[in-house]
Amino acid sequence: MKTNLLLCNGIEENNIYDKKHFSIEKLDSISSDANVNIQIEDISRAFLKNLSQRIIDFLEIAAYIYAADSAKARGKGWSENGTRENWQREFNFIIGVRDYEFWQDEKIIASLKSILNFLSDDSYSFDFRKLSKDRSYQEYLALDETADFNFKNPDKVIMFSGGLDSLSGAIESLEKGERTVLVSHRSFPSIDKRQRDLSNQLKAIYPNQIIHIPVWLNKDKNLFREYTQRTRSFLYATLGTVVSSLLNCNKICFYENGIVSLNLPVADEVLRARASRTTHPVFLHKFSELASFVCNEEKIIDNPFIFCTKKNVIQKIESSKKSALIGYSCSCTHTKSQTKSQWHCGGCSQCIDRKIAIESLGLSKYDPDVDYVENVFIGERKEGYDKNMATNFARHVIELAKISEIDFSKKFNLEISRAVRPFKNKREAAAEFYRIHSEFGDYASQTIISKLNQYASELFSGSLPNSSMLALVAGQAHTKSVWINYATQIVNILTASIPKVFKSTTPKNEPHLQEYCDGVLSTHFDDLVREFPFLRWASRMTKPDWSNDELNLWVELKYIREKKDIRQITEDIAADITKYSDNNRFILFVIYDPLHLVEYENKFKSEMTDRENVIISFIR
């Protein structure tokens, strides 16, 4: 796999790097033929003196990271239980900067790498060089001599996406009489219009309290190859930091409900870096430290809604008597495909979350169904993501509605223990995270049940599309793949631990590897049993390495040490599939291949995984 080399701000490396091993991309926001374009709009000339060279560097670095994230596609293996290598990418940045002494500091580089690895699950390196040719920093600014900047030192900078959460946060701030700056990242004209319309509505209600600063950052068309773009939040937070420095304000707020902030895995589609960590407490904490270093003053970047559900967020809008503004907001993640008349796709998790919360409060008149391309509850869903999201969402909320605090802590131990790190009272924070997820499960489940009752006659007559959310739930499609989620948790835990433990050594043999894995898995799963049960097939007795009796799941661990092992393991897996399938078992095969001896993973798996009850995952 090639290493991605990003040459930024006019850096030239000529023939030093072999193109057989490096994928080279030039990113530039300085020259006349720049392919990364940045512009901060509606800035008054009075604040230009506050934009330091280091801040300009920060803005460009964030822009290049975002552009590279979008330009370099991830492998397709992740969608088919592929390896970390298929999903992860390696980025080597060489960037020309103005404040060279600051950016070459190992502490700053370590901070950048730590934040970006957490956000995207990719590997980063940075080589900063002195910038050879600069442009005027004013070229990044669209000056507006009529801009109203009569008040200095505003109370708060709010990252304003135009969604329900940022709208609710803005209203809460403005109701307190706070002078508020709304910062928006604009990449498409449709998003720009929506954000402007909503900010204008707020300005009319709260005159002389709001400044809205849109920031354009767009890229050439050939830099759009990867849709996940997990570093967008790094860019977004950087934009807030730049604007806060311009306006002498040290408080920056992301308003997003805690369910989305933690983003516990709802489905197989949102594992690892596929699950956005835009406002995760760890990211905000890490970024606050970096922003404080860059600005040479404390920057507080937090999320006041971290212990709120989407329902709580909407209740704040309702209590302030501003429910009419709900229709001006947009929560859909598929913004690129929005139309002028329909802002919501109806298929993504955010659309489902929004609609369910609004329905639970009886506020549907402010969020009409015609604004959705497909009706969230009764619309026909596409095969793949849309159908899976509906069933997985239903399964997730039902589980959250009935799960105890102890079981919640066990099931999501890794996610919760990480999320509470920035909090002083970690136990209290963990309890709050359980509370909001339990409340979310309750109201979401009840809303789905209410909709099932509302459309009972249509479900009985079969007049609803079979692929609609309600038809899928009525047919219990949401109960059929719990074992896949459970198996995925096993794979994620072993993927995170095995390579680290055996980084400098190797397991002696397969029993040695199994012994280690048993120790790891036993700390996470009470219902996973070692070497049980025994099964008679033909004239022989056999048993799995682990099993979960309730889910009918059997787990086998294989270890490839030499090329010759591959044939034997292939035969063993084929035999196990026959024996276990005959006994109606689901089967997870975990293959540890540290030397990458299996060159074509998908080819290896293709014939053996052409059945619904088998998963094969590689760990390297």
N, C-alpha and C positions, 0 to 999 in steps of 0.2 A: 504494500500500500504506500502511495506517494505521500511525502510530507508537504504540507501546504506552506509555501514561502510567500509572505506578503511584503512587498516593497512599497513603502508609503512616504509621501511628501518628497518625491523626486529622487529617492534613493536608487542608485544604479549598482548592480552587482555583476553585470556583463556575463562572462562565461565561468564564473567561479563555481556555480552550482550546476550539477549534472541534471538535465531535464528528465532523465530516466528515473531519477529518484525524487525529484522535487517538482511539484506543481506550482508554477510561479505566477503570481497575480500582482499587477501594479495598481495601487490605490492612490488617488490624488484629489485633494480639495483646494490646491493652491494655484496650479498652472491654468492657462487659458483653456486647455482641453480636459479639465477636471472631470472625473467620473463619479465623485462623491460630492454632492452639493448641499451646503449648510447655509441656512439664513434664519436669523432671529428677527421677527417682525415687530413693528409698532413700538420701537424703542426710542425714547427721548434722548436727544444729544446730551442732556445734562448728566447722564449716567455712564457715558463712554469711558471716562477716566478710570472706572472701577474694573475694567476688563483687562486683567494682567496677562502677560505672556504665558505664564504657567496655566492659567485658566483656558487660554486658547489651545494650548497643547492638550489639555484634558478633553476638551470638546472634540478635537480632531482624533485623538486616540480612540475615544468612544465610538466615533463615527466609523473609523476604519475597522474596529472590532465587529461592529454591527454589519458593515458591508461584507466582511469576510465570512461571517456566520451565514449570511444569505447567499453568498456566491459559491460556497463549497458544499455540495450536496453530501448528505450522509448516505451510507450504504443502505440497501433495501433489506438487509438481513433482519433488522429489528422487527419488521412486521411479520416475520415468520420464525419467531423465537431464535433469532440469530445471535451472534456473539457480540461482545463488547467492541471488538475490533471493527465490526461492520457499522456499529452505531457511532463510536467515538471518532473524532478527528484530531489531528495534531496541527497546530498553527504556530509558525515561527514568524514573528513580526520584526521587521527592521524599519524603524520610524525616525524620521528627522524631527527634532524638537528644538524649541527655543531655549527652555530652561534645562539644559543638558545635565547640570550638576544634580538637580533635584530628581530627575527621572531615572538616572542611573543608580540611585540609592537602592541597595538590595532589599531594604525594608519596603520600599514603594513597589518594587517589582514583585516581591513575594505577596503583597496585598492584592495587587492586580490579578495574579495567577490564582490565588485562593478564591477570590470572588467569582472569577469567570469559570473556574472548574466547578464550583458549587452550582452556578446557574446552568451551565450547558453540558457538563460531564465530558468536556473536551480537554485536551492538553495544550498549554500555552507556553511560549517563551517570548521574551522581549529583548531586543538589542536596540538601544536608543543611540542615535548619532546626532551630532550638531547639525542643525538645519542650515543648508547652504544657501537657499534662496527663499525669501519670505514674501508674503503679500500683506497689504494693509489689513489690520484686523477689522476695520470698519466695513470691509467688503462682506463680512459675515452678518452685518446688521442692516435691516431695512428701516431707516430712520423715518420717524413720523413727527413733524414739527407740531402737529395738532394733538399729539398723544397727551393725555392728562396724567402727568406724573407730579402733581402738586404736593402729594403727601409722600414723604420719604420714610424710610424704615417701616415698611408694611409689617403687619403682625404675622403674616403667614404666606408661604408659597404652597399652592395646592397643585398637584399633578392632576390635570383635568382631561380625562379621556372622553368625557361626554356620556359615560355610562351611569347607571343608577347610583353606584357607590360614590363616585366622585361628585355627582350632583348632590347627593345627600350630605356629603362632607362639606361642600361649598355652602349649602343652605345652613347647616349647623354653625359654621364659622360666621357667616353673615348675620344670622339671627343674634349672635353675641355682640354684633357691632364691630367685628374685626375688619381691618383693612386687608383685603385679600387679593393675592395675585394668582390668576389661573394660568398654568403653563400647559400647552398642548403640543403633542408631537403629531405633525401632519405628514403623511406620505402619499395620500390619495385625495383628489379634489372633493369626493363625496364625504370623506371624514371631515375635511376642512369646513364645509358648509354646515354640517350637523353641529360641530363644536361651536361655530360662530353663532348659529341660531340660538343655541341653548345659552351661551354666555350673554347674548343680547337680551334674552328673556330675564336673566338674573340682573343684568344692569338696570333694566326698567323697574324691577321690584326693589332693588337696593342701590339707588343712585349714589355716586361718589364713593362707593366702597370697593369697587372691583376694577382691576386691570386684567385684561386677557392678553397674553403674549403667546401667539402661535409660533412654533419653530418648525421650519421646513427642513427635512433631511431626506433626500431621495437619491437614488442610485441609477446608473445606466441600466438599461434593460438586460444586458448580458450578465448582470450581477444578481439576477433572481434565479437561483437554482435550488434553494432549500427553504421550505415553508415553516419549519419549526421556530427558527430565529429566537432561541432562548436568551440571547444577549440583548434583546431589545430593552429589557428593564434596566440594564447597565447604562445604555444610551439615554433612556428616559430619565433616570436618576441624575445623570450627568447634566442634562438640559436643565433640570430643576436647580442643580448646584450653580450652574453658570448664571442663570437668571437671578438666583438669590444673592449672588455676589455682586451683580450689577446694581441691585436694589437695596443693598445693605440689610439683608434679612437672613437670619441664621436658622429659621425653622422651616423645614420642608415636610409636607405631609402627603403620603399616599393614602387614600381612603379606599379600603377594600375589605369586604367581610372576611372573617377568619376561616370560613369553609374553603374559600378560594385561595386564601393566603397559604394555608397548610397544604391544600390540594392533595389530600390523602388519595391513594390510588382507587379510582372508581372502576377502572376497567383495564384490560390488557393494552388498550390503545394509549394509556397515559402512564407508562412506566418510565423510570429513570428520567433522562433529560426530556422525554416527551411531556412530562408533567411540569408546567410552567411554575417558576418560583419567583414571579415578579415582585411580590410583596412579602415573601417569606421572612420571618423575624431574623433569621441568620443573615440573609442577604442585606436587609436594612441596617443591621448592626455593623456588619463588615464594611458596607459602603459608607456609613457615617464616619467611621474611622478614617477611611481613605480620603473622603471629601474634606475632613478636618485638616488632614496633612496638606492637601493641595491648596486649600484656601488659607492655611496658616491661622485658622480660628475655628472654634467649635461649630460644627454643623450638626444639627439634630434632625435626623430623617426617620420619621416613625409612621405608624399606621394606627390611628385612634380607633379604628373599627375592628381591631384584631380579635376582640371577643364578642363580635356581633355576627348574626346570621343575615342572609339576604332579606329575610322577613323583617328583622330588626331595623335594617337600613331603610327599608321602605316605610316602616312605621314612623321613623324620624321625619321623613318627608310629609307623611300624612298629618302628623301632630303639629307641624308648622303651617298646615293648610296650604301646601304647595303641590298637592297631588296632580294638578293639571300639568305640571312640568314633566311628569313621567313620560308622556308621549313624545317629548322632545329628546329623550335620552335613547341611547342604543347600547345593548349589552352583547351583541353578537360577535363571535370571534372571527367570522368569515367576512371581514369588512371589505376585502378586495373585490368581492362579487356582489356588493350591495347595489340595489337599484334606487332610483329616485323615489319610488313609491313604497318600497318594502325594504326596511333596514335590517330585518331579522330573517335568518334562514329557517329557523324552527327545528333544525336538526342537531345543532351543537349543544354541548353541556351547558353553556352559558344561557342559551335561549331557553332550554328546559328549566334551568334554575330560576331564571327571571320570571317565566310564566307561572311556575308553580307558586312562587312567593307572592306574586300579585293576586293570583286566584285565591290563595289562602286568606287574604285580607279583604276579599270581595271588591277589589279595585279594578276589575277587568275593563271597565268602561274607559279607563285612562290608558289602556294598552290593547287596542282592538286586534282581533285575529287577522284582519286584512293587512296588518303590518308585517305578517310572517309569510314567507314564501310557501312553507308547509305548516299547517296547523300542528302545534306541538303534540296534542293529544290524539287527534283523529286523522291527521294527514298521512298520506302515503310516504313511507320512508324508503330511501335507496338502500340497496344491499351493501353490506360492509359497515362503514363507520356509523352511518345514521341509525341503522337498525341496532347495531351493537351498543351504541351509546344509550338508546332508549331502554334496552333490557338491563344493561349494566347499571344505569342510573337507578332504576327501580329496585334492583337487587341491593344496591349499596344503601339506599335510604331505609329499606326494610330492615337490613342488618343493623344500621345505626339506631333505629327506633327501639329495638329490643335488646341491644347489647348492654351488658353491665359495665360499670366503670373498670372493674378488674379485667374483664375480657377485652375491653377497649384498649387498656394499657398493654395487654399481652399482644394483641393482634397488630397494633400500630406502635409497638415499642420503639423501633428505630426512628420513625417519623416524629413521634412526640418527644422523645429524649433529645433529639436534635433541635426541635422547635423551641424548647424551653431554655436552651442555653443562654440567650441574652437576658433572661428575666432574673431579677434578684430573688424572688420567691418562686422557685421552680415548681414546687409541689402545688402551689396555688394556681400557677399558670396551667399546669397539666390538668387540674380539676376543671378550670374554665374551658379548656379545649374539649374536654369530654362533655361538659354541659351544652356548649353550642352545637356540637355534633349530634347529641341526643335530641335536642330541640329541633334541629334541622330534619333529622330522621322522622320525628313525630309529625311535624306539619306537612312535610313532603309526602309521606305515606298516606296521611289522611286526605290530602288533596287528590292524590291519584285514586284513592278509594271513592271519593266523592264524584270524580269524573266517571269512574266505572259505573256507579249508580245512575248518573245522569244519562249515560248512553247505553243503559242495560238493554233496551229494546232493540237498538241498532246492532249491538253485539249478538243478541239472540237470533236476530234475523239474518245476520251475516252481511249486513250492508256496509259495514266499515271495512276499509282496506285491511287485508291480512297483515300488512307490514306496519300498520299504525301502532303507536305506543300502547293504546288501550287494548287493541286486539292481541298484541304480543304478550302483554301482561295477563290478559284474560286466559290466554292459552298457556300460561305459566312458562313462557320462554325465558323469563328472568330467573328461573330456578334451576336451569339446566347446565350451567357451566361453572358452578361454584368450585368444582375440583380444579379447573384451569387457573382460577385466581390463587388457590391454595398452592398448586404446583409452581406457579410463577413466584410466589413468596419464597419457596424453598430455593429456587434457582437464584433469585436476587441475593439471598443471604449467603449462599455458597460462592457466588460470583464475587461478592464483596470481600470474603474472608480467605478463601483458598489461595489465590495468587499472592496475598500479603504474607501469609504464614510460610509459604514455600517459595518465597522470593529468592533466598540464598541457598536453599537446599531443596531436596525432592523427597517425596514419600518413598519409603523403602519398597512398598508393594501396595496392592489394592487394599488388603486388610488394614494396613497402616493408615491409608487415606480415609477409609471408612470409619476408623476409630476416631480420627480427628473430626470428621464431619458429624458424627453422632454426638460428640460433645457440643458442637456449635448448634446443631438443630434441636437438641434436647432443651436448650435454654430458651428457645422460641416457641416450641410446639409441645404441649402436654399430650396431644392425641396422636403423635407420630411414634409408632412402636418399632423397635429394632428387631430384625430377623423374625418376623411373625406376620401371618400365620403359616403353618405348613400346608401344602397343597399337594394332593395326589393327582398326577396327570399320567395317563397310561400306567406304566408299572413303576414309575419313579416318584419320589417325594421332592418337592422343591419349596423354596421360601424366598420372599423378596428381601432386599436390604432394609427397607422400612415400609410401613404401611399405615394408612389411616382407614380404619374399618368403616367409619360413618360415611366417608366419601367413596368407598371402594377403590381407593387410590393405592397403587403399589409403586415404590420408588427403587430404581436400580442405579448404582454408581459404577462407572467403568473408568479405567485408568490406562491410557495409552503411553507406554514408555519407549517402544520401539516400533518401527514400521511394520514388522511382522505381526504385532498385536492387532492391527486393524482388521485383518481377515477373521481372526478368532472372535473379536468383539462383535463384528458384523453377524457372524453365525449365532453367537449367544443372544444378541438382541432379537434376531429373527425367531429363534426358538422361544424366547420369553414372550414375544408378542403372541405367538400361537397359543402357548400354554395359558397365559393370563387372560387373553381375549376370550378363550373358550369358557372362562369362568367369570365373564362379565366384569372385568376389572379395567379401571383407567390406569395408564402406565406412564410414568415419567422416567426417562433415561437421562442421567446427567453424566456427560463424558468429559473427563479432565484430560486435556491434550496440551500440556505446557510447551511442547516443542513444535506445535503446529504441524504434526505429521499428517493429519487429514487436510489435504490442500483444497479440496472442493467440498465444503461443508454441505451446501444445499443439495449437491448431487448425492452425497453420502446419505442424506436424510430422506430424499425425495420419495423413494419407493416405500420406505418403512413408515413414513408419517402420512401416507395416503389413506388415513383412517381417522375417525373422530376421537378415538380413545387413546391416542399415542402422542406424546410430546418428547422430542429429543433436543437437548440443549448442550452446547459446548461451553466449557470454561477453560480459559487460557491464561 
